[in-house]
Amino acid sequence: MHPDKISKILQELSSNRISVADAEKSLKYLAYDDIGFARVDHHRHLRSGMPEVIYAPGKTDQQIIAIAKKIKQVGSDVLISRVEAKTAAKLKKSMTRVKYYNEARMIYIPAGRRSGPQIDKDAKVVICSAGTSDIPVAEEAAVTAWAAGCQVDKLYDVGVAGLHRLTAGAKILQEALAIVVVAGMEGALASVVGGLVDRPVIAVPTSVGYGASFGGVAALLGMLNSCSTGVVVVNIDNGFGAGMAASMIAQVNRNSDSSNTSSDSQ
Protein backbone atom coordinates (compact mmCIF):
# COMPACT_ATOMS: atom_id res chain seq x y z
CA MET A 1 0.00 0.00 0.00
CA HIS A 2 3.06 2.30 -0.10
CA PRO A 3 2.84 3.72 3.45
CA ASP A 4 4.95 6.78 2.60
CA LYS A 5 2.48 7.88 -0.07
CA ILE A 6 -0.50 7.21 2.18
CA SER A 7 1.15 9.25 4.96
CA LYS A 8 1.66 12.15 2.58
CA ILE A 9 -1.99 12.08 1.51
CA LEU A 10 -3.17 11.92 5.13
CA GLN A 11 -0.90 14.83 6.09
CA GLU A 12 -2.25 16.91 3.22
CA LEU A 13 -5.79 16.03 4.25
CA SER A 14 -5.07 16.91 7.89
CA SER A 15 -3.67 20.30 6.90
CA ASN A 16 -6.66 20.96 4.57
CA ARG A 17 -4.45 21.12 1.48
CA ILE A 18 -6.70 18.54 -0.20
CA SER A 19 -10.36 17.59 0.28
CA VAL A 20 -11.73 14.31 1.59
CA ALA A 21 -12.91 13.51 -1.96
CA ASP A 22 -9.43 14.13 -3.36
CA ALA A 23 -7.85 11.94 -0.69
CA GLU A 24 -10.31 9.13 -1.39
CA LYS A 25 -9.62 9.38 -5.12
CA SER A 26 -5.86 9.21 -4.57
CA LEU A 27 -6.01 6.26 -2.19
CA LYS A 28 -8.19 4.36 -4.62
CA TYR A 29 -5.31 4.26 -7.12
CA LEU A 30 -2.39 3.44 -4.82
CA ALA A 31 -2.88 -0.15 -3.77
CA TYR A 32 -0.68 -2.40 -5.87
CA ASP A 33 2.14 -4.81 -5.18
CA ASP A 34 5.31 -4.45 -7.25
CA ILE A 35 6.75 -7.98 -7.46
CA GLY A 36 9.28 -7.21 -10.16
CA PHE A 37 7.71 -8.88 -13.18
CA ALA A 38 4.19 -7.59 -12.37
CA ARG A 39 2.43 -4.82 -10.50
CA VAL A 40 -0.55 -6.54 -8.97
CA ASP A 41 -3.51 -4.17 -8.81
CA HIS A 42 -5.35 -4.71 -5.51
CA HIS A 43 -7.82 -1.85 -5.89
CA ARG A 44 -9.25 -2.81 -9.25
CA HIS A 45 -12.34 -4.17 -7.55
CA LEU A 46 -13.02 -0.72 -6.08
CA ARG A 47 -12.76 0.89 -9.50
CA SER A 48 -14.34 -1.69 -11.78
CA GLY A 49 -16.26 -4.10 -9.53
CA MET A 50 -14.00 -7.08 -10.33
CA PRO A 51 -10.51 -7.95 -9.03
CA GLU A 52 -7.60 -8.11 -11.43
CA VAL A 53 -7.88 -11.20 -13.64
CA ILE A 54 -4.74 -13.12 -14.62
CA TYR A 55 -4.24 -13.86 -18.33
CA ALA A 56 -2.10 -17.02 -18.32
CA PRO A 57 -0.54 -17.16 -21.83
CA GLY A 58 2.95 -15.67 -21.93
CA LYS A 59 3.47 -16.09 -18.19
CA THR A 60 5.47 -18.86 -16.51
CA ASP A 61 3.77 -21.14 -14.03
CA GLN A 62 5.80 -19.52 -11.24
CA GLN A 63 4.67 -16.04 -12.28
CA ILE A 64 1.01 -17.09 -12.38
CA ILE A 65 1.26 -18.67 -8.92
CA ALA A 66 3.02 -15.62 -7.45
CA ILE A 67 0.40 -13.19 -8.82
CA ALA A 68 -2.47 -15.44 -7.68
CA LYS A 69 -1.07 -15.61 -4.14
CA LYS A 70 -0.77 -11.81 -3.96
CA ILE A 71 -4.37 -11.36 -5.09
CA LYS A 72 -5.65 -13.90 -2.58
CA GLN A 73 -3.61 -12.38 0.25
CA VAL A 74 -5.69 -9.20 0.19
CA GLY A 75 -8.97 -11.12 0.36
CA SER A 76 -9.96 -11.06 -3.31
CA ASP A 77 -11.21 -13.93 -5.46
CA VAL A 78 -8.71 -15.13 -8.04
CA LEU A 79 -9.73 -15.69 -11.66
CA ILE A 80 -7.23 -16.92 -14.24
CA SER A 81 -8.02 -17.24 -17.96
CA ARG A 82 -6.61 -19.48 -20.70
CA VAL A 83 -4.97 -21.90 -18.28
CA GLU A 84 -3.57 -25.19 -19.54
CA ALA A 85 -4.25 -28.34 -17.50
CA LYS A 86 -0.59 -28.81 -16.53
CA THR A 87 -0.46 -25.28 -15.10
CA ALA A 88 -3.70 -25.89 -13.23
CA ALA A 89 -2.18 -29.00 -11.67
CA LYS A 90 0.78 -26.96 -10.37
CA LEU A 91 -1.54 -24.34 -8.92
CA LYS A 92 -3.49 -27.02 -7.08
CA LYS A 93 -0.25 -28.13 -5.43
CA SER A 94 0.70 -24.56 -4.46
CA MET A 95 -2.66 -23.16 -3.31
CA THR A 96 -5.81 -24.45 -1.66
CA ARG A 97 -9.37 -24.62 -3.05
CA VAL A 98 -8.31 -24.19 -6.65
CA LYS A 99 -11.18 -24.95 -9.04
CA TYR A 100 -10.22 -25.69 -12.65
CA TYR A 101 -12.87 -25.43 -15.34
CA ASN A 102 -11.34 -27.55 -18.07
CA GLU A 103 -13.65 -26.61 -20.94
CA ALA A 104 -13.41 -22.89 -20.18
CA ARG A 105 -9.68 -23.19 -19.42
CA MET A 106 -10.21 -21.03 -16.35
CA ILE A 107 -9.24 -21.22 -12.69
CA TYR A 108 -11.32 -19.77 -9.87
CA ILE A 109 -10.05 -19.51 -6.29
CA PRO A 110 -12.53 -18.13 -3.74
CA ALA A 111 -11.43 -15.59 -1.15
CA GLY A 112 -11.61 -16.27 2.57
CA ARG A 113 -13.79 -19.19 3.58
CA ARG A 114 -16.35 -18.82 0.80
CA SER A 115 -16.89 -21.74 -1.54
CA GLY A 116 -17.77 -19.49 -4.48
CA PRO A 117 -18.75 -15.98 -5.52
CA GLN A 118 -21.70 -14.18 -3.95
CA ILE A 119 -24.37 -14.62 -6.63
CA ASP A 120 -27.11 -12.06 -7.22
CA LYS A 121 -29.88 -14.25 -8.62
CA ASP A 122 -31.65 -11.24 -10.09
CA ALA A 123 -28.58 -10.26 -12.15
CA LYS A 124 -29.32 -12.84 -14.83
CA VAL A 125 -27.07 -13.48 -17.81
CA VAL A 126 -27.80 -16.01 -20.55
CA ILE A 127 -24.99 -17.56 -22.61
CA CYS A 128 -25.98 -18.96 -26.03
CA SER A 129 -23.77 -21.01 -28.30
CA ALA A 130 -24.56 -21.68 -31.94
CA GLY A 131 -22.91 -25.09 -31.95
CA THR A 132 -21.21 -27.59 -29.67
CA SER A 133 -17.84 -26.53 -31.10
CA ASP A 134 -18.45 -23.02 -29.74
CA ILE A 135 -18.94 -24.24 -26.16
CA PRO A 136 -15.33 -23.68 -24.94
CA VAL A 137 -15.63 -19.95 -25.68
CA ALA A 138 -19.18 -19.91 -24.28
CA GLU A 139 -17.93 -21.58 -21.09
CA GLU A 140 -15.23 -18.92 -20.73
CA ALA A 141 -17.98 -16.29 -20.83
CA ALA A 142 -20.16 -18.28 -18.43
CA VAL A 143 -17.46 -18.81 -15.80
CA THR A 144 -16.46 -15.16 -16.03
CA ALA A 145 -20.01 -13.85 -15.52
CA TRP A 146 -20.56 -16.33 -12.69
CA ALA A 147 -17.32 -15.31 -10.97
CA ALA A 148 -18.47 -11.68 -11.27
CA GLY A 149 -21.57 -12.55 -9.24
CA CYS A 150 -24.24 -13.13 -11.88
CA GLN A 151 -26.85 -15.85 -12.17
CA VAL A 152 -25.89 -17.64 -15.40
CA ASP A 153 -28.20 -19.72 -17.59
CA LYS A 154 -27.06 -21.52 -20.74
CA LEU A 155 -28.61 -22.30 -24.12
CA TYR A 156 -26.09 -24.35 -26.06
CA ASP A 157 -26.26 -25.72 -29.61
CA VAL A 158 -29.14 -23.49 -30.71
CA GLY A 159 -27.73 -22.28 -34.02
CA VAL A 160 -29.65 -21.07 -37.07
CA ALA A 161 -29.60 -24.48 -38.76
CA GLY A 162 -32.40 -25.44 -36.35
CA LEU A 163 -34.16 -22.34 -35.07
CA HIS A 164 -36.80 -24.33 -33.18
CA ARG A 165 -34.07 -25.15 -30.64
CA LEU A 166 -33.61 -21.43 -29.94
CA THR A 167 -37.28 -20.47 -29.78
CA ALA A 168 -37.85 -23.23 -27.23
CA GLY A 169 -35.66 -21.18 -24.88
CA ALA A 170 -37.43 -17.85 -25.51
CA LYS A 171 -38.58 -17.53 -21.88
CA ILE A 172 -35.02 -17.88 -20.60
CA LEU A 173 -33.84 -15.20 -23.03
CA GLN A 174 -36.55 -12.77 -21.96
CA GLU A 175 -35.65 -13.18 -18.28
CA ALA A 176 -32.02 -12.19 -18.86
CA LEU A 177 -30.66 -8.70 -18.26
CA ALA A 178 -27.86 -9.36 -20.76
CA ILE A 179 -27.27 -12.08 -23.35
CA VAL A 180 -23.99 -13.40 -24.73
CA VAL A 181 -24.19 -15.08 -28.14
CA VAL A 182 -21.22 -17.20 -29.21
CA ALA A 183 -21.07 -18.31 -32.83
CA GLY A 184 -18.59 -19.26 -35.52
CA MET A 185 -19.19 -19.98 -39.22
CA GLU A 186 -21.13 -16.91 -40.53
CA GLY A 187 -22.10 -15.71 -37.02
CA ALA A 188 -25.81 -15.34 -37.85
CA LEU A 189 -27.13 -16.37 -34.43
CA ALA A 190 -26.36 -12.96 -32.89
CA SER A 191 -28.66 -11.20 -35.36
CA VAL A 192 -31.45 -13.72 -34.78
CA VAL A 193 -31.26 -13.39 -30.98
CA GLY A 194 -31.05 -9.61 -31.27
CA GLY A 195 -34.30 -9.64 -33.25
CA LEU A 196 -36.12 -11.69 -30.61
CA VAL A 197 -35.36 -9.78 -27.41
CA ASP A 198 -35.36 -6.31 -25.89
CA ARG A 199 -32.07 -7.02 -24.08
CA PRO A 200 -28.50 -6.04 -24.94
CA VAL A 201 -26.71 -8.80 -26.88
CA ILE A 202 -22.94 -9.23 -26.68
CA ALA A 203 -21.83 -11.18 -29.74
CA VAL A 204 -18.68 -13.31 -29.68
CA PRO A 205 -17.35 -14.52 -33.03
CA THR A 206 -15.39 -17.75 -32.74
CA SER A 207 -12.66 -19.24 -34.90
CA VAL A 208 -14.89 -22.27 -35.58
CA GLY A 209 -15.54 -22.87 -39.28
CA TYR A 210 -14.18 -24.02 -42.59
CA GLY A 211 -11.53 -22.31 -44.71
CA ALA A 212 -13.49 -19.26 -45.85
CA SER A 213 -14.40 -18.44 -42.26
CA PHE A 214 -10.83 -17.09 -42.02
CA GLY A 215 -10.38 -18.12 -38.40
CA GLY A 216 -13.43 -16.19 -37.20
CA VAL A 217 -13.13 -13.09 -39.38
CA ALA A 218 -16.26 -14.02 -41.36
CA ALA A 219 -18.30 -14.31 -38.16
CA LEU A 220 -16.78 -11.08 -36.83
CA LEU A 221 -17.75 -9.13 -39.94
CA GLY A 222 -21.22 -10.71 -40.01
CA MET A 223 -21.84 -9.68 -36.39
CA LEU A 224 -20.48 -6.17 -36.93
CA ASN A 225 -22.90 -5.79 -39.83
CA SER A 226 -25.91 -7.09 -37.92
CA CYS A 227 -29.21 -5.44 -38.81
CA SER A 228 -30.58 -6.19 -35.32
CA THR A 229 -30.47 -3.33 -32.83
CA GLY A 230 -28.71 -3.69 -29.51
CA VAL A 231 -26.01 -6.08 -30.74
CA VAL A 232 -22.42 -5.23 -29.79
CA VAL A 233 -19.38 -7.32 -30.69
CA VAL A 234 -16.19 -8.35 -28.90
CA ASN A 235 -13.05 -9.84 -30.43
CA ILE A 236 -12.74 -13.33 -31.89
CA ASP A 237 -12.91 -16.06 -29.20
CA ASN A 238 -13.06 -13.41 -26.45
CA GLY A 239 -15.46 -15.16 -24.11
CA PHE A 240 -13.86 -13.46 -21.11
CA GLY A 241 -14.52 -9.98 -22.48
CA ALA A 242 -18.12 -10.86 -23.27
CA GLY A 243 -18.70 -12.37 -19.84
CA MET A 244 -17.34 -9.26 -18.14
CA ALA A 245 -19.43 -6.92 -20.29
CA ALA A 246 -22.59 -8.95 -19.69
CA SER A 247 -22.03 -9.05 -15.92
CA MET A 248 -21.51 -5.28 -15.74
CA ILE A 249 -24.66 -4.63 -17.79
CA ALA A 250 -26.70 -7.07 -15.70
CA GLN A 251 -25.56 -5.61 -12.40
CA VAL A 252 -26.12 -2.01 -13.49
CA ASN A 253 -29.62 -2.90 -14.70
CA ARG A 254 -30.28 -4.88 -11.53
CA ASN A 255 -29.25 -1.91 -9.37
CA SER A 256 -31.36 0.42 -11.50
CA ASP A 257 -34.41 -1.81 -11.06
CA SER A 258 -33.84 -1.91 -7.30
CA SER A 259 -33.61 1.87 -7.12
CA ASN A 260 -36.82 2.29 -9.10
CA THR A 261 -38.62 -0.19 -6.88
CA SER A 262 -37.49 1.67 -3.75
CA SER A 263 -38.62 4.98 -5.21
CA ASP A 264 -42.00 3.57 -6.20
CA SER A 265 -42.56 2.09 -2.72
CA GLN A 266 -41.95 5.47 -1.13
N, C-alpha and C positions, 0 to 999 in steps of 0.2 A: 504493500500500500504506500510505499515511499513516505515514511514518517516525516522527513524533513519538508517535503512539499505540503503535507497536510498541516504541519505546524505553522508554516508560512501563511496558508490560507486562513487558519484559525486566528492567527495574530492580526491579520488584516481585517478579519471580521470583528474581532474584539475592539480594534481601534477605529471601527466604522469607516475603513477605507474601501470596503466592499459591502454589498448587501447580502442578506441571507440567501436570496435567490441566486446571486452570483457565486456564493460559496458552494451552494448545493450543485450548481451546474459544473463547477470546477471539480468537485469531489467525484462526481459521476463519471468523469473521464480519466481518473488517475489509477484505478485499481487494475494493474496488470503485473504479471510475474515475468521478468526477463530471465529466461533460462538458457541464454546463449543462442540457440538455434531457433528459438520462438519466443514471442512475447504473448503470453497467455492472458487473454482479455477476460477478467473476472466480473466486469460490470456490464457486459453485453446484455445480460438479462434485464438490467434496469433500463437500458436504452431501447431494446428491441423486443423484449418479452421472451427471449430464448437464449440460453447460454451459448457460448462459442461452440460450434460443431467442428469436429476434426475431420478433415478430408485426408484419407489414408494414402492414396497414390502419391508417390514421390517422397514419402517419409519412410525412414527405417522403422522396424518394429520397436526399437528402443526409444526413438523419438515419440512415437505414438503413445507408448506406455507412459513416458515421462509427462507428456502434455495431459493425458487422461488423469493421472494421479494429481496433478496440480488443480485441475478443474474440480475433481471430487473433493479435494481438501477444503475448498471453500464452501462446500455444501450444495453444489450444483449437480444436476443430472449430467451424465456424459453421453453424447451421441457421436458415433463415428461412422462415416459413410465410405462406401466402396472398399470394404475390408475383405481380404482374402481369408479363407478358412485357416490357413497355417498361422496367420497373424492373430486371428481370433483365439486360436489354441494357446498362443503365448500370453495373450492378455488374461485368459482364464487362469493361468498359472501365477500371474503377477498381481491380480486384483480379485476381489470377491464380488459375487453376484453379477457377473458379466453375462449378459444375454445376447447370443448371436443369432441374428435372423438371416439364415443362409440364402434364401431366395432374394431378399432385399440387399444382401451384402452389407448389413448394418449391425453395429453393436450399440446396445443401450445398457447403461449402468445407472441404477437409481441412486439418488442422494440419500444420506441418512439411513433410516431404517425402513423407508418405504419400499414396497415391492414393485412399484411402477409409478408413472406420472399421475398427477391429480386430474382426472378426466371431468370435463364439463359436458354432461350428456346432452345439453341443449346446443352446444357448439358442434353441430353435425356437419361432417364432410363425407361426401361419397366419392369413391375412386372407381372409375370405369376403365376396363381394358377392352380393346377391340378384339384381340385374340389371346390365346393362351401364351403365345410367344412374347406378348407384351407384358406379361405378369411380373417379371423381375423389376422392371421400371415402375410398374404400378405399386408393387410392394414397397419400393423405396419411398414413394410418395405416401403410402399408407402408414408405414412405421414413423416417418417424419411427422405427419399430422397428429398421430397418436401420441408421440413423445412430446409434442407441443401442447397436449392437453385436450385434444378434440375427440369427440365420439366419431369413430370411422366405420362406415358401412362400405361394402364392396359389391360391385356388379362386374364380374369378369366374363370374358368371351361373349360379348354382346355386340359384335361388329355388324356393319351394314349388310353383310352377306345374308344375315337372318335377323331382320329388324324386330320380329316378334319377340325375340329374346330380350331386347331392350325395353320394348313397351310393357312387357310383363313386370318390369321394375319401376314403372312410372311413379308409383307412390313413394318409393324410397328416394327418387330423384327430387320430388317436390318437397320432401321434408328436409332436404339439405340446405345449409346456408352457403355452401360453396361446393363445386363439383370439379373434380380432376378427371380429364379424359385422356387416356393414353392409347395411342394408335400409331401403327407403322403403315406400310404400303402407301396408299394415297391420302391417309389421314382424314377420311370423310366423317368418321364418327363424331368428331368435335362439332361439326356444323349441324349434324342431326340432333345431338343433345342440346345444342344451343337453341335450336328451333322448337324444342319441346318444353323448356323451362324458363322461369323468370328469375333465375339464379346466375351469378357469375360462373363462367366456365373457364378453367385453366387447362389449356390444351398442351399435351406433351407429345411431340413427334418422336417416334423411336426409329432406331436403325434397322428394324425388322422389314424385310422385303427382298424382292429379287433385284437383279442388276440395275434396272432403270429407276429404282428407288433412291439410288445414289447415297446409300448409307443413312437414310432419313431425311435427306434434303427435299425429296418429293413431298413427303408428309409435312415437313416444315412449311414449304411454300403453299401447300393446299390449306393448311390451318391459318396461315397469315392472310390468305385471300378468302377466308370464310365470309359468306353472305349473312350468317347469323349474327345478331347483335349480342354483345356481352361476352364474346369469346376473346381471350387473351392467350398468348403463346409464350412458352419458355423454350429453352434450347433443347436440342436433340438429346434424348435419353436423360433429361434432367428431372428425374422424379423428385429428388430432394428439393429443388427450387419450387416445384409445383406444390409439394406438400406444405412447405413453409408459407407460400402465398395463400393457399387455401385456409390454413389454420389462422392466419392473421385476419383474413376476411371474415371467417366464421366467428372469431372471438370479438371483432369489432361490431359485427351485426348483432351478436348475442348481447353484448353490453348495451348497444343502442336499444334493443327490444326491452331490456330490463329497465332502462331509464324511462322509456315511454310508458311502461306499465306502472312504474312508481309514480310518475306524473299524473297518469290517469286516475290512480287510486286516491290521490290527494284531492 
